[in-house]
Amino acid sequence: MDDEFTLTIESLRSAGSVRGTADEVAAESPVRAPIPGVPGWVNRTYAGALPPADCADALAGPTPCLRIQVTNDQEDTWRNGALQQRMSAVLTTAADRLTETHGCSGPAPGTPPGAGAPTLLEHEELDPARVCGLEGFAPLRASADGGFRQAVTGGDLRLWSCVLAASDEDRHSLVHVTVTQEPALVAVHRADDQGRSTLLTCAGRPTLVQVGHFSGRKEGRRRDALRPDADLLAGLADAVAGRAGGERG
């Protein structure tokens, strides 16, 4: 079946977190993944990215987003990676034409050669000794029992996230953590709620670390197994700093 896409250019609202921006760019989804080399994400239905900053005036306002949507069922091609590659290609072509038309400078969204397609995220059992794949990150209280799952992006910390969920409840009802090194997203979100975000410098790159909860969802009965947000943020920042050689400030 041939792919069919719709293309839209929208102005993003002022989302309160990187996760919120990702929800706007590529729709809320448990399988959303970052597009390699691009400030954007892809899921089974949407792919979206932020164009160069100097395109804003010519497009949809201060924080424009270019988004495509596939309009037919492509479950099989998502799982084998073909759909993500085609969506990224369509997004790249549209972005190139927009930047040419409006004379925007800077790189247009596109997957660098050899970067590969975004990887499908699957929920997996949580390893308490290495939560989210981060050495030393311990978001659960010592008294917490088993029954937790996680969905974590692979690769580097450019657009990294991890969702913690209870196995026996709504899988998205607990907490999400993100790490972002994309300059456009760091610039937008570095002044967000400081109680749930902090800024590191890792290998000379501003690195935004955030903790958040899924708005509009009831807290599951396992929510009290998580440490307080301040402890979650401090533990996450320390684990990221240890992995990436970062420091606060």
Residue pairs with C-beta under 8 A, 6 or more apart in sequence:
1 72
1 73
1 74
3 70
3 72
3 74
3 83
3 86
3 87
3 90
4 70
4 71
4 72
5 68
5 69
5 70
5 71
5 87
5 90
6 68
6 69
6 71
7 66
7 67
7 68
7 90
7 94
8 66
8 67
8 68
8 69
9 59
9 60
9 64
9 65
9 66
9 67
9 98
10 24
10 60
10 64
10 65
10 67
11 59
11 60
11 61
11 62
11 63
11 64
11 65
12 21
12 24
12 25
12 63
12 64
12 65
13 24
14 63
15 21
15 23
15 24
15 189
16 192
16 193
16 212
17 178
17 189
17 192
17 196
17 197
17 210
17 212
18 159
18 161
18 178
18 180
18 185
18 189
18 208
18 210
19 161
19 176
19 178
19 210
19 212
20 212
21 185
21 188
21 189
22 32
22 41
22 161
24 48
24 65
25 40
25 41
25 46
25 48
25 49
25 50
25 65
25 67
26 32
26 40
26 41
26 42
26 43
26 46
26 47
26 48
26 67
27 43
27 45
27 46
29 43
29 44
29 45
29 46
30 121
30 123
30 151
30 163
30 171
30 172
31 43
31 44
31 78
31 120
31 121
31 122
31 151
32 41
32 42
32 43
32 121
33 41
33 42
33 43
33 84
33 118
33 119
33 120
33 121
33 153
34 40
34 41
34 118
34 153
34 155
34 158
34 159
34 160
35 41
35 42
35 47
35 49
35 84
35 88
35 91
35 109
35 111
35 118
36 111
36 112
36 115
36 116
36 117
36 118
36 155
37 110
37 111
37 112
37 115
38 49
38 88
38 109
38 110
38 111
39 49
39 50
39 109
39 159
39 182
39 184
39 185
40 47
40 48
40 49
40 50
40 91
40 109
41 47
41 48
41 49
41 118
41 159
42 48
42 84
42 87
42 88
42 118
44 70
44 74
44 75
44 78
44 83
45 69
45 70
46 67
46 68
46 69
46 70
47 67
47 68
47 84
47 87
47 88
47 90
47 91
48 65
48 66
48 67
48 68
48 91
49 65
49 66
49 67
49 91
49 95
49 109
50 63
50 64
50 65
50 66
50 109
50 184
50 185
51 59
51 64
51 65
51 66
51 95
51 98
51 99
51 104
51 108
51 109
52 99
52 104
52 105
52 106
52 107
52 108
53 106
53 184
54 104
54 105
54 106
55 64
55 98
55 99
55 102
55 104
56 62
56 63
56 64
58 102
58 104
59 66
59 98
59 102
63 188
66 91
66 94
66 95
66 98
66 109
68 87
68 90
68 91
68 94
70 83
70 87
74 83
77 83
77 86
78 84
78 120
79 120
81 116
81 117
81 119
81 120
82 117
84 117
84 118
85 111
85 117
88 110
88 111
88 117
88 118
89 111
91 109
91 110
92 108
92 109
92 110
92 111
95 108
95 109
95 110
96 108
96 110
98 104
98 108
99 105
99 106
99 108
111 117
119 153
119 154
119 155
121 151
121 152
121 153
122 151
123 149
123 150
123 151
123 165
123 171
124 149
124 150
124 151
125 148
125 149
125 150
125 167
126 148
126 149
126 150
126 164
128 138
128 140
130 137
131 137
131 138
131 139
131 140
131 150
131 162
131 164
132 150
132 152
132 162
132 164
132 177
133 152
133 162
134 236
134 239
134 240
134 243
135 239
135 242
135 243
136 235
136 238
136 239
136 242
137 235
137 236
137 239
138 227
138 235
139 164
139 175
139 177
139 226
139 227
139 232
139 235
139 236
140 148
140 225
140 226
140 227
141 224
141 225
141 226
141 227
143 225
144 222
144 225
144 226
145 225
147 166
147 167
147 168
147 222
148 164
148 165
148 166
148 167
148 222
148 225
149 164
149 165
149 166
149 167
149 171
150 162
150 163
150 164
150 165
151 162
151 163
151 165
152 160
152 161
152 162
152 163
153 159
153 160
153 161
153 162
157 179
157 181
157 202
157 207
157 240
157 243
157 244
158 180
158 181
158 182
159 178
159 180
159 181
159 182
159 185
160 178
160 179
160 180
161 176
161 177
161 178
161 179
162 176
162 177
162 178
163 171
163 172
163 174
163 175
163 176
164 174
164 175
164 176
164 177
164 226
165 171
165 172
165 173
165 174
166 173
166 174
166 220
166 221
166 222
169 220
169 221
169 222
170 217
170 218
170 220
172 214
172 217
173 214
173 217
173 218
173 219
173 220
173 223
174 213
174 214
174 219
174 220
174 222
174 223
174 226
175 211
175 212
175 213
175 214
175 226
175 232
176 211
176 212
176 213
176 214
177 209
177 210
177 211
177 212
177 232
177 236
178 208
178 209
178 210
178 212
179 207
179 208
179 209
179 210
179 236
179 240
180 186
180 189
180 207
180 208
180 210
181 202
181 205
181 206
181 207
181 208
183 206
185 208
186 199
186 206
186 207
186 208
189 197
189 208
189 210
190 197
190 199
190 206
190 208
192 210
195 229
195 230
195 233
196 210
196 211
196 212
196 229
196 233
197 208
197 209
197 210
197 211
197 233
198 208
198 209
198 233
198 237
198 248
199 206
199 207
199 208
199 209
199 248
199 249
200 206
200 207
200 208
200 209
200 237
200 240
200 241
200 244
200 246
200 247
200 248
200 249
201 207
201 246
201 247
201 248
201 249
202 240
202 241
202 244
202 245
202 246
202 247
203 244
203 245
203 246
207 240
207 244
207 246
209 233
209 236
209 237
209 240
210 233
211 229
211 232
211 233
211 236
213 219
226 232
227 235
237 248
240 246
241 247
241 248
